[in-house]
Amino acid sequence: MRKITILFLSVLLMVLLAAPACATTQYVFDEARLLSDTEREALENYAQTIGDAYGCGIYMMTTADYQAYGWNADVFDVTWNIYHDRRLGWGEAREGIFLLISMRHRDFATYFYGENTEYAFDAYGQEQLEQYFLDNFGENDWYGGFYDYLAASEDFLRQAAAGEPVRESPAPLMVLFVAIALSISGIVTFVFWSQMRTAKLQSNASHYIKGGLQLTHQKDRFTHQTRSVRVIPKSSGSSGSRSHSGGGGSGRSGKF
């Protein structure tokens, strides 16, 4: 009986000691309290599944105002600091993705760290990832946005693991080059054709002759043409989000 009591107390103690560890958030930091307990647990489990499968931690955080972590700091800089201050990331290489949203001015930032992670998410991939969650956040659908963020990240990592990471298609650029080449060719052809139209056939060369010179044979030969080209630089536009790189890792920031 005494042994049974001791065993029961030992098991109970282990459960009590384990309970706080289970309640500790590992991937979801909901400081702004936008998620329910059920939603946080679901996101936590999904992030854990992705980490186990691809060796990449997928983190997310909500805060009332990111500037509480550093006055006059950029939201991306704060995201960078939190990631490294908390030693986030999977394994020794600390592979991971971190999404931070700040409610005061509706700012967001993403941070990608690790060789494998940045292979799966290049500059184009990072921009595309935003399309999966910004629309949800714009409608105050916090759980839907974070879930789509996890689902898209899993898909990007799956494609990268298969050796086919998400990359921008070269087709639009090729079409642009072909269109430019055809335009230039058409302009040159039109210029030559216009010049040919100004020529008039003469019955003899007397129109060009002064004095007593008599021409018995005449031949015109085109040797060369000189054309000047001035390159006009394109003006760079701006979007609602910005890219960041350097200092270890890369990412983007903007508004939602």
Secondary structure, DSSP 4 states (H G I P E B T S, - for coil): -HHHHHHHHHHHHHHHHHHHHHHS-SSEEETT--S-HHHHHHHHHHHHHHHHHHS-EEEEEEES-GGGGSTT--HHHHHHHHHHHTT-SBTTTTBEEEEEEETTTTEEEEEEESHHHHHHS-HHHHHHHHHHHHHHHHTT-HHHHHHHHHHHHHHHHHHHHTT------SHHHHHHHHHHHHHHHHHHHHHHHHHHHT----SSSGGG--TT---S----------------PPPPP--SEEEEE-SSSEEEEEE-
